Amino acid sequence: MSDDSGNGTRRSPGTLFRPRVDTLKTSHPPGSRWAAEGLPFPLGATWVEEVQAFNFALYSKHAHTVELLLYASDDLVNPVLIHAFDHLRNKSGRVWHCRIPREAMKCAAYYAYRIDGPPPAGRFEWHAFDRDKVLLDPYARSVFFPPSFDRLAAARPGSNAGKAPLGVLAFEREAACQPAGKRVRHEATTVIYELHVGGFTRDPSSGVGREARGTYAGVIEKIPYLKELGVTVVELMPVFQFDVSDGDYWGYSPLNFFAPHNGYLVRRAAESQHAECREMVDALHAAGIEVVLDVVYNHTGEGDHTGPTYSFKGIDNSTYYMISDRPERPYENFSGTGNTLNCANRAVRKMIMDSVRHWAHDMGVDGFRFDLASVFTRNADGSINLADAPLLSDAASDPGLAGLRLIAEPWDAAGAYQLGRAFPGVTACQWNGQFRDDIRRFVRGDPGMVGALMRRLYGSDDLFPDDRMHAYRPHQSVNYIASHDGFTLYDLVAYNAKRNWANGHGNTDGPHENYSWNCGWEGDEGVLLEVASLRRRQAKNFCCLLLLANGTPMFRAGDEFLQTQRGNNNPYNQDNETAWLDWRRLEANADVFRFFRLMIAFRKEHPSLARNRFWREDVRWYGVGREPDLSWQSHSLAFALHGASEQDRDLYVMINAYWEDLDFDVQEGEPREWCRVVDTGRESPSDFLEGGEALRLESQRYRVAARSVVVLTREPAA
């Protein structure tokens, strides 16, 4: 292969060769196809079939020089072509662009950029240009990691040629990237299941084929299981391309916002990135299951000033990132990971919205869960915009995105906590961390929690009021007990203290307060049978309260069979048995799985539970007697939910979080009108009586066992 200087000299693949820039400028006559200026839109590398050429467009407001680097597959160090952009011909506004015909690309398969610009010049122009670095296009649709890829090479001075991630040149539009068909949409039957694509099937116990373990294809193989369980929405932890070399197993440090993560591929080929991911989405849709992506648009994997320069830093640092007024620590860190995207900048918001449209239109996903969404409310100086979250406003005003399921995590890592009406994205659903904490505290037996329990079961109208001004709906509260953050459901009832030593931070990482209770024995080693039995009961209590509450329920994969992380409440860097689902526990805890499955079906059968409005006059609150006991020492509550307005049966629920049995007097109707369906104080299968097995009450008084939930049903009055 000849170098671009035209002297015919051959270089070995391992030799870094950088020709002088002036030898790289094209000298073809004006009007030739080679000299085409290209278009400033769309951003990225776009194959133009009509003229058999690629259009390249890159946003960089402050760059002085921009070079496009094209690489052949057999030499990832020396570009086969370097095109130097001329700002008089190849720049429109802040976008650099050119068009290169196929015949001039010399069999190039990958591309990148090299950019130079001014030095840092104050807080809002804190540039980080590095002429030595090979830079990934933020709009690259697929990412290729060379065999010699090296994160450290991007973090230290000097060139990272041959060691940098590259964009993939796709000469034909991938078959997967076709407009999405008709979407699946669930309303009252929505039950969200949070899973990690890799950890879901990575363990051999998953039973999927060896090649499919830990991949999009592995999720497809488990669809019959998801159908049996009854979940209607899967919320996938991040599937954007991330850098596995930084030790982030969860994927919350994205390298790129358009490419699916190649670690979840079977074929591991760049051209398969979209196809295999889209096959998973299509298969889930065919099974009637929605797909929501947990997306990280608040930071990137480039970290702080000590981290690598892969892309955004070297392209236009002060545009993409929020900069502090501390030169020794120049990056604002509202994400807790080293940097924060400058979502107040229009170019950054455009990139994010282009990513959202790509995943919604080309990949067919049904919604997004926005990680640390309070970052979207921060202005360029870090202050909080109390009136608007511009990014979510952009999404809400886009007719092409109407109907998507949008979920916000309404806080960030720097203290912004905007749960409920405090979050300015008024139409979005929100992860309800208050529901999580209040239900955990009530179930473990904390005093003074009955009033909070009533609020959470009712739909959290204190956080999501439906008054004339706000008009929130209860489904906007995404209720959950456990998520990827923190203990699993089982660990909530098995550990009082976190055990994060394996993470390498001296057990200082992860939440310190988990509102957990180990049921009298820490961990599993030597656990007593009565303790193990109580833990199963507590897990069923959590399941019951979650699925009886008004709002949108969500639980994490594996909680339905008591998955454990052995007390690690932050295994973000544990790509091993700690974080992988152990499917052997499904057989060992079949009674818990059965309970989850039947409770999900019960919720779907009772539209009275999941209403589009609050229960209001249809609910009556009781205690063991006629009135609810809201005293500090109370641990019990009962309520009747009348279903006539929803063409549903009536429900009567008795909840005892006390450590002794309590006698409840059923306050409505005659005993024989009521049938017992659920009693978590009983052993399986008596804990949930299916269909015609439900037993009629013989007495108005019902003894509810210590730490148990009982659910009765009756036909509504004519």
N, C-alpha and C positions, 0 to 999 in steps of 0.2 A: 504494500500500500504506500503510495507516495504522500509526502506531506503537502500542505497547502502553500508552501513557499514557491512551488513550481520548479524546484531544483532536482526533483526525482529522488532525493535521499530517502532511504527507508529507515524507520526507527523501530526498535524492539518494543513490544507492547508494554514493558515495564518502565520505559524511559519517558520521563516527563519532557515534552517538547512544546515550547510556547513560541510560535512565530511572532514576529513584530506585527503590531496591529495594522500598520500601513500596507503590509503585503497582503492583507486579507480583504481589503475593500474591493468591491466589484467595479469593473470598468466597462461593463457592457453598455451599448448605446441606449440613450433614452428611448422608451417605448418598447424595448425588448421585454419578453416575459421574465427574464432574470431580474430586470430592474423594477419589476412591479412593486409599488409602494406598499401594497397590502391595505387592509382595513383595520380600524381600531376596535372592531367588534366582530364576533364575540371574543372575549378574552380567552386565552389559552391557545392550543394548537388545534386548528380545525382543518380537516381534509375537505377541499373543495373539488368535488367530483367533476364538475363541468370543465375545469381547466387543469385537472390533474396536478394540483398544487396544494401545499399547506399554507394556511394563513396563520401567522404567529402574532399574538398581541399580548402585551405585558404592561401592567400599570406600575409606574414608578415616577412619582412626582419630583423627586430630588436628584435622580441619577444624572451624571454628566456624560457617561459613556455606557452603552449597552451592547453586548455581543451575544449572538445566538450561537450555541455550540451543538453540532450534530455529530453523533457517534455511530459507528458501525458496531455490530454485535461482537466482532472479533477483536476490537481494540477499544477499551473503555477509558483509556488514558488520553489518547491523542484524537482530537476531533477530525473527522473527515472533511468537515466544512466549518468555517467560522465566518459568520456574517456580522459585520459591524454596522450598526444602525446609524444613519445620518439623520440628525434631528430636523433638518430642513425638509427631508423627504419621508422619513420613517417615524414621524411623531405627530400625533394630533392631541392637543391638550396635554394630558399627563399619561397618555398611552403610547408606547413604542410598538411599531408594527411593521411587518414585511410579509411578502409572499414569495415562497420558494417552490419552483416546479419540481416534480418528482425526478425528472431526468438529471437535475442539478444536485440532487441530494446524496449521490454516491452511495446508494444502498444503506443510508442511515436508518437506524432502528430506534434510537433514543435521542433525547435533546435536553439541553440545560441552558443556563445563562451565566454570563460573567459580567459584573457591573461595578462601576467605579463612581465615586461621587465625593461630595465635600466631607470634611471632618465634623465631629460633633460641634454644635453651635448653640447650646442652651437647651432648656427643657423640651421645647416643642420642635426642635430640630436636632434631636440627639441621634445623629446618623451613625450607622455601623457598617458602612460600605467596606468591602474587602476584595480588592482586585484579584486576590489569589483564590477565592472560593468559587467552586462550581455550584450553581444554585438551581434548585428545583422550582419549576413553574408552579405557583399556587393553584393554578387551574388545570394542572395535569390530571387527566382522567384515569390513568394507570401509572403506577410507580414501580420502577425496577431497581433492585438493590444488587449492585455488582458483587461478585464473590469476595472481593477485598474490601467491601463496605466497612467503614470505620468511623464510629461516632466521634472518637477523640481527634481524628484528623480534621473534623469540622470545628472543633473547639480550640485548637491550638493554632499558632501562627503558621503561615505557609499554605501551600496548595493541598487540596484534598482530591485532586484529579485521580480518577480510577477508584476512589473510595467514597464517592458521593452518590446519593439516590438520584435517579434520572427519570424524566418523563418518557413515556412510551409513545411512539408515533404509530397511530392506528390508521392505516391507509383505507380501510373500509369501516363504515359505521358498524359497531358491534351489534349483532342480532339482538342481544339482550337489551340494548338501549333503544327500545321502541316505546312509543307512548303507552302508558298504562291503560289497561282495560277498565271495566267496571269495578269499582272498589267494593270491598266488603265493609259493612257498617253495622255495628251493634249499638243499641241504646240501653234499655233497662237490663239487658242480659250481659252487659259488659263485666268481665272479670279479667284483670290484667295479670300476666305472669311474667315476671322479670327474669331473664336468663342471660348467661354469658355464652356466646356461641362456642368458644373453645372449651370451657369447663363443663358445658352441658353433656358432652359425649366423649371427652378426652379419655376418661378412665375406661379400661377394658370391660369393667362391669356394666357399661352402658349397653352392651350387646350389639352395637352397630359394627359394620364391617371395619376391618383394620384401617383401610385407607380413608374411611369417612370419619374416623374419630376426631373430634375437635374441629369440625368443618361445617360449612353451610349444608353440605350433603348429609352430615350427621343429624342436623336438625330435621331435615326432611324425613330421615328414617324414623324419627321419634314422633312424627305427627300423629300416628294412631294412638300413642300414649297421651298426647295433648288432648285429642278428641275424647278419649275415655275419661280423663280428668275433668273435662268440661270447660276449660278456659277458652275465652273468645278473643283475647288480644295477647300477643307476645310482645313484650318490650325488651328489645335487644340492647344489652350493654354495648358500648361503642364498637362500631364496625368500620369506622373510617381508618384509613391507613395510618398506622402508628409505628414508632421505632422500638422494636422489641429489645434492642441493645441497651436501652436505658433502664431495663428491669421493670417496666410497667406492664404487668400481665392484664390488668383490667382494660387498658386501652384509652385511658382518660388524658393522654397527652398526644393529640393528633399531629401527624406530620403533614397531612393533606386532607382537604374537606370534600374531595370528589371521588377518590379512589377507594373501593372496598379493600379491607385489610387482606393482604395476600397470605397471611398465616392461616387463614380459614379456608384455603383452597385445597382441593384434592389434586388438581393438575399442577398447581404452583406456577402456572405460566401467566405472563402479564396479560395476554389476550383473554384469559379466563376470568379476570378479576370481576368484571361486571356480569358475565354470563352465569357463573356459579351462584353469585349472590342473588341475581334475579330469579334463577331457578328455584331457590329457596322461598323467595317472596311469592312467586306464582303458586308453588305447591301449598303454602299456607293458605293463600286465598282460595284455592280449590277446595280446601278443607273447611272453609268458612271462618278462618282465623285472620284477624287484622294484624298488621305488622307496624309497630311503633319503634322508632330508633331513638335511643338515648344519645343525644348529640352534644359535642363539646365545642361550642363556638366562643368560649370565654378565654381560652389560652391555647398555646401550641406546645409541642415537645421541644422547642428550642431553649426553654428555660431562661434563666437570668443572664447577666453579663458574662458568667463563666461557662455558659452552655454553648452548644454547637451553633454554627451558622449554616443551616441547611437551605433556607429559602427566604422567609419574610424579613429577617434581620438584614440580609445582604441586598435585598431588593428595594426596600424602603422602610427602614426601621421605625422612623418617627410617624409614619402613616399607620402601620399595622399595630403598633404597641402603644400602650399608655406609659408615658415617661414620667418619672418622679422628679422632684427638685433636689434629689440627693445624688450628686455625681458618683459617689462611691457605690451606690446601689441604684442605678439609673432606671430600673424597671419597676413600675407599680406591680404589686403582687396580690391583687384582690382574689385571685384564684387559689392561692396557697401553693402554687407549683413553680413560681419564679417569674412569670410574666402574665400580662392581661391584655387581651386584644382590645384595640381602641374602637369599640362598637359605636362610639359617637361619630366616627368618621364615615362619611358617605361611601367612600370607596370600599371600606371594610364591610359595611352593611350590605353593599351590592354583592361583594364576594359571598357573604353568608347567604343572602337571598338566592343567588345563583346556585349555590350548593343545595339549598332547600328545594328549589325547583327541579334540579337534576334528580335528587332522590325521590321526589314526589312524582314527577312526570316520566322520567326515563326508567327509574327503578321500581316505581309502583308502590312505594311505602304509603301507609295510611296516616301517619302522624309522627310527631317528634316530642321527645321529652328533653327540654332544654336544661342542661346541667348548669348550676350556679347562675340562674337567670337574672339575679339582681345585678350582675355585671352589666346587663343590657341597659340598666337605668343610670349608669354612671356617665357623667360628662367627661370630657377630655382631661380635665384637671382632677378627676377622681371623685368629685362631689356627686351627690345623688339627685337625679331628676325625679322628683316626687309625683310629677304629673303625667309622665309618659315613659314607656319602654319602646323607643323608636323601632327596634328590630321587630318586636311583636306587632307593632302598629303596621309596619310594612307588610307583614304576613297577613294580617287581618284585612288589609285593604286590597290585597291581590285576589281578583276573582278566580284566577287559576288555582288558588290554594284553598278556596272555600270548601268547607267540609272536612278538612284535615283535623285530626285529633291533636291539639296543641296542649302540652303539659309543661308547666314551669316548676323548677325547683326554686322557690322564692326566697333565696338567700345566697350569700357568697361567703368566701373564706375570710373576709376582713370585717365581719360584724354586721353587714347589712342583713336584716331579717324582716321580710316584707310579706309574711304569710297573710292570706286573705285580702281584705280590701286595702291593705297597705301596699300591695303590689299593683302598679299602674296598668298592667296588662289585664284589663277587666274581663275579657272574654275567654281567657285561657283557663284550663284546669290547673290545679296546683297540688304538688305533694304536700299533704297535711302532716307536718311533723308534730303538731300539737295532738292530733289523734293518736299517733304512735306513742308519744310519751304518756298521755293520760290513760290510755288503755293498759299500757305496761304497768303503770303505777297502781291502777286499780286491781289488776289481776294478781300482782304480787302481794297485795294486802295493805298498801299505804292508807293511812287514815285521811278523811276529808275529801275523798275522790268521787263520791256518788253524784254530786252536782255536775262535775266535769264529765262523768260517764254519760249522763243524760244528754248533755250538749253534743257529745261526739256521736251518740247513737242517732240523735235527731237530725244530724247533718251539718253540725258546726255552724249554725246560723249566727253565732257571735262573731265568727270570722268571715262568713259569706252571707251577709244580710240580704234579705229579699225585699227591703223597703223600696219605696218609689224611686229614691235616688240611685240605689245600687243595683237592685233587681238581679242578684246572683241566684244561681240554681244549685241545689245540693250536689248534683253530679260533678260540679267543679272542684269539690273536695275529693282528692284521690287519697283514700284511706289505706293505711298500711301499718303493719306491726313491725315488720322487718324488711330490709332491702339489702342491696349489696354493701351499703355502708353500715357497719356495726355487726352485732351478733346475728347468727341465724336464729330462727325461731326456737330450735332445740337448745342452742347455747344460751338463750335467754332464760331457760328454765334449768340449766345445768351449771352455770358459772356465775359467780358474783364478781369476779375480777377478770379482766382481759389477760390474754397470754400471747403477746405479740413479739416475743423475743426473737423469733425466727425472721422478722422483718428487718432486723439490723439497726433498729433505732433505740435500743435499750428499753423497750416496752413503753416508750413515751408517745408513740403515734397511736392514732385511733381514739375514739371517744373514751373519756375517762368515766363518765356517768352513763350507764346503759339501762338503768331502771330494771335490772334483772334480779332474779332470785333463784338460787340453785336447788330449791326444794329441800334444803337441809344437808346437802352433800356436794362438795366442790368437784366437778368433773365426773368422769366415768369410771375411774380406777377404783375397784372394790365397792361400787355403788350398791346400796341395799335395794332389795326388790320393792319395798314399799315406796322408796324414793323414786325409783324408775317408773312405778305406776302413777305416782302423783305427777311426774313430769309429763307423761302422756296425757293425763287429764288436763293439765294446764295448757298444753299445746292445743287440745280440742276446744278449751275455753276461748283461747285467742282466735281460733278459726271461727267459732260461733259468733263472737262479738263483731269480728270483721265483716262477716257476711250477713249479719242482721242489721248493720248500720246503714242509714241512708247516706248515699254518696257513691263513689266509684271504688270498688275494692281492688287491691293489688297485693300479691304476695310473691316472694322470691322462689325461684326454682329449687326444689329439694325440700322446702319446708313441709310439704305434704307427706314426706316420709322421714322427717326428723334428721335432715342433713346436718352434719356438724363440721365446724372448722376447729374443733378442739380448743375453743376459747379465743381464737384469733379474731379480733373484730375489725381488722383492716388488712386483709391479705392481698393487697393491691399488687404485690411483687412475688406472689407465691404461685407460679405456674407448675403446680405439683398436686399431690393428693390432698393437700390442705384445702385447696380451692376447687378442685374438680368434684363433681357430684359422684358420690359412691352409691351406685344403683343397687348394691347388695342390701342397703338399708330399706329399699322399697319392699323387699320380701320380709325383712325382719320387723318392719313396722307397717304391715299390710293393714292393720286396723286403723291406723292414723290416716293412711291414704284413702281407705274406704270412707272415713268420716269426712275428709275434705271433699271427695267426689260427691258424696250425698248432700253435703251442705251447699256446694255450688249448684247442684241440681235443684235443691230446695229454694235457693234464692231466685233462680230462673222461673220456678213455678209460681212464685209469689210476687207479682208486680207491685204489690202494696209496699214492699221493702224498698225497692229502687225507683222512687218516683222522680218526676221532673220538677217537683215542688216539695216543700217541707210538709211533714205529716199534719201539722196544725190540729184541727178539731178531731182528726181520726185517731189520735193517740191519747191514752189516759195513763198517767203514771201512778204506780202504787209501790208499796213496800211489802214487808211480810204481812202487813195488814192493809187498811184502807188508804193510808197516806204514805207517801215516800218518806223515808227517814234520811234527812240531809245533815244529820249531826256529824260531828268530827269523827266519832268512833263507829259510824255506820259503814257496813261493807256489803249491803244488800239493796237490790232494786228489782221492781217488777213493772211491766207495762203491758197494756193491751193495745194492739194496733188493729183497728177496724178496717176491713177490706172492701166493704160494699161499694165505695166510690171507685174502686179499681177492678170491680167484678172479681174479687178475690175473697178467700176465706179470712176469718179473723185469726189473729195470733195472740198468744199470751206467753210472755217470756218472764222467767224467774231467774235471777242472777244472785249467786251467793259466793262472794269472795272471802267470806269469813272462814276461820280455821275449824269451825264446828258446824254440825248440821243445823239447819234452821227450818222451822215449819212455816210455810207460806199458806195463806188463805186466798184461794182464787176468788177474785172480787166481782166477777161478772158471770152471769148465766148459771145453769145447773151443772153439777159435776159430769153427768153423762153426755153433755153437749161437747165436752172437751176431749180431745184425743192427744195422748202423749206421743210426740215424734222424737224428740231429742232429750236425753238426760246424760250429760257427760260424766256423771257420778257412777254410771253403770259400765260394766265391761262390755266390749264388743261381742256380739252384734246388737246387744240391748241398748247401747248408747245412742243408736239411730235406728228407728224402726221404719222400714221401707213400706210404702204403699199401704196395702190392706193390713199390715201388721200392727199399725198404730193402735194403742190400747186406750180405751175409754176410762176416764177417771171414775173411781168409786166413791170418792169423798171430796168435799170442798177444800180440805186441807191436804197439802202435798209437802212431804219432807224432802227438801233439797239438800243433798249431801254437801259437806264442806267443800269449798272451792269447786263449784259445779254450776252449770247452766242447764235450764230445762225449757223446752219449747213445746207449747200446746197449740193445737189448731181446732177450729170449729167452723161449721157452715154459717154464713151470715144470716141474720134474721130476715125473713121474707119481707 
